[in-house]
Amino acid sequence: MPVSDEPRWLRPGLLLEIFVLLNLGFLTFDIYLAHSVNGFRQRPEYIPLYFSALAPIFILAGLAFQGRMPWLWKALGHVIGWSAILIGLTFVVLHLDSSFFYERTIRSLTYSAPFAAPLAYTGLGFLLLLNRLEEPNGEEWARWVLFMALGGFIGNFVFSLTDHAGNGFFDRLEWVPVVASAIAVGFLLTPLLVRISRGFLALCAAVLLLEAGVGVWGFVLHAQRNLAGPSIHAFDNFIYGAPPLAPLLFPNLVALGLLALWRLSLIQHG
């Protein structure tokens, strides 16, 4: 289907914008749960919470005026994008400073605040900038989106490894997200290095769908463990127990990867 004949809701630029918008909004709840562990002891911990709550409003405003005032859509995207990148990189340092910079050991890295988590903001910021710096219907755009999905799975690999190392991989099932992330990295790396057939693109998509299943399964396991937790207050179990939303990063990255593979398939193979 020619790009000009595509329905507006199927246009890749809009789909990516919606992806970023939903993720930023979703991070509001995630940040609230994560920082409730210490009761938002440090005031800067409120910054990502407020940013996640307000940024989707500005993205929606930009989309509403994109046709009539494209400069406003572009300007708002740059402001939110660069702000997200800055917040992500800053809080990576702050999270590492909670333990790692004092001891500089693998153990301190494992038991510090989840250092890779703030990079979600950085990735979302780069996606907003990509939507304004590259033509969404071009191959370069699709490759960059795939690259960001690849980076997300690399981060998920590190996050799954360090988080589950906190209890010494007490349950063998805790190795599943580590292995699954590594497999996703291998499959998503290949289309970035060489031109591949439509069949291999379909295989990559099938692997990503399995990755989504791993994430949903992990979410169920985390939720079951928290519901059976030691506290009589379910909310406390979700705050101090297994991170309930962490496994959902799998289906989230799958959506991003499928968007990139779909566009690559249309561009390279018609």
N, C-alpha and C positions, 0 to 999 in steps of 0.2 A: 504493500500500500504506500503510495507516495506520501511524503511528509505533509504536504499541503492538504491531503485528504484525511489526515488523521483527526479524530475527534479531539477537542481541546483537552478532555480529561485523560487522553492517552499520550499527550505530548510529554516527552521525557523531562524537559525543563520543569514543567509543573509538577510531575510526579516526584522529582527530586526535592523540589521546594516543600511539598507536602510531607515527604519523608523527614526532612530536617525539622519542620514545624512540629510534627508529632513527637519526634524524639526529644526536642527541647522541652516540650510540655510534660512528657513522661518523666524526664529527669527531675522535675520539681518534686514528685513523689519519692523518687529514688534518693535524692539528696536529703529529703526530710527524714527518711528512715535511717540513712547512713549516719547523718550527723546527730540524730537523736540519741545515739549511743552515749555520747558525752554531754548531751543536753545543750548543744551549740555553745560549748564553753568559750570558744574564741569568736569574737564578733565577725572576723572575715569569713567565717563559715556560712554566714547568711548571704554572702555575695552570690554564689552560684544558685542558691534557692530563689532569690529575687530575680536574678537574670533569667532563669529557666521559666519563671512565671510570666515575665513581661515580654521576652523576646518573641514568642509566638504571636502576640498581638501585633507587633510591628511588622512581622513577616506577612501576616494576613492583610494589614493595611497596604503594604507594598504590592501584594498580589491584586488587591482591589483596584489599585490605580496603575497597574502595569501597562494597560492599554493606552490610557490617556496621559499618564505622566511617567514614562519609562525611567526618566532620570531619578524620580523618587524611589521607585522600586530598586534601582541599582544602588542608590546612595544608602538606603536602609539596609540593603544586603551587605554592603561593605562595612558599615558601622557594626552591625550585629556579628558579621563574620569575623572581623578583626578582634572584636571584644571577646568572642568565644575562644579564639585562639589564645589570646592573652590570659584569659581566666584558666584555660586548660593547662598551659605551660606553668603559670604561677602556682597553681595548686598541686601540680606534680612535685615541684620543689618543696612546698609546704608539707606535703604528705611524707616525702622522704626525710624532711627535717625532723619529723616526729620520732625518728629512731636511727635511720640509716647513717646520716651524716655524723652521728656521734660515735658509732661503733664501726661503721664501714665493713660489715660482714654480711654474708648471705642470710644468716639467721635474723639479723636486724631488718634486712629487707623483707623477709617473709612475715615478720611480726609487726612491721610498721603499718601505718594506715595504708589502704590499698593504693599504691603509688600510681598504677596505670589507669585507675578509674577516671581521673580528670581529663585524660586524653580524649574522652568522648566529646568534650566540648571543642577541643582542637580539631578533631575530625569533622564535626558538623560545621565548624567555621570555614574550613577549607572547601567543603561541599557548596556552601553558599557563595563563596568567591568563585569557585569553578563555574557555577551557573551564570555568572556575570562576565567571566573572562573568556569562556569558550562557547562555541556554537553548540547547543544541545543536540542538534541533529548530526553532528560530525563524529568521526571515528575517534578523534583525540578526546572528546568529552567522554565517550563510552569507556575508553581505556583508563582515563583518570578515575572515573567512578569505580571501575574494577580494581584499580590500584588502592583506592580508599577502603573498599571491602576487604581486600587482601590485608591491608594494614590493620583493619579491625580484627580479623581472625588471628593475626600475629599477637595483637594485644590480648585477645581472648585466651590464647595459648599461655601467655605469661601470667595472666590473671588467674586462670584455672590452676596452673602449676603452683604459684605462690600461695594462693588462698587455701588450697587443699593440703599443701605442705604444712599449714598451721597445725593440723591435727595428725600429721604423719601419714596421710592417706589411710585413715583408720578403716574406711570401707573401700574395698577394691573398685567399686563402681565409680569412685571419685577420679579414677584414671580415664574414664570414658570421655569427658570433655577435653582433656589434654590431648588424647589421641585423635579425637574428632577434629579439633582445631588444627592439628598438624596435617591431617589429610586434606582439609579445606585449603590450607596454605599451598600445598603441592598442586592441587587442581587449579586454583585461581592464578597461580604464578605462570603456568604454562601458556595461556592465551596472551600474556603480556610479553613473553619472550619470542614466541614464534606465531606465525599465522596458522590456524588450525582449521580442521574441517567442521562442517555443520554437525556431523555426528559427535565429534568430541565436545563441541559446545553443548549439545544435548546431554552428554554424559556429565559434564560439569554441572548443568542445571539439576540433574537427577541427584548428584552427590549433595548439592546444596539443600535439596528438599529433605534428604536424610538428616542433614545437619539441623534443620529446623525441628525435626522429630526429636533429636537429641536434646535440644533446648527445652521443648515442651515437657519431655520426660523429666529433665532435671528440675524444672519448675515444680512439677508434681511431687518429686521426691523431697525437695526443699520444704515445700508447703506441708507435706505430711509430717516431716520431722519437727517442724516448728509447732504444728497443731498438737503434737504429742509431747511438747517440751515440758521442762520442769515447772515453769510458772503457771499459776492458775489464770493469769492474764495473757490471753493470746497475743495481744499487741506487743507485750514484753518479749515473748518468744520470737516474734518476727524481727524485733529490733536487735536482740542479742544473740539470736540463733543463726542458722544458715541464711545467707542473704537471699531473700525470696525472688528478687527480680534479676539477679545475676544471670541465671540460665537463659533468660529471654533475650540476652544479647545474641544468641545463636539465630533465632528466627528473624531478628532485626537485621543482622548482617546478611542473612539469606535474601531478604527483600532487596537490599542494595545490590548484592551480587547478581540476582536475577534480572534486575533492571539493566545492568551493564551488559550481561550476556545476551539479553533480548535485542538491545540496540546493536551490538557487535554482529549478531547473526543477520539482522536486517541489512546492515551496511555492507558486510563482507560477502554475503551469500544471497542477497536479494529477497 
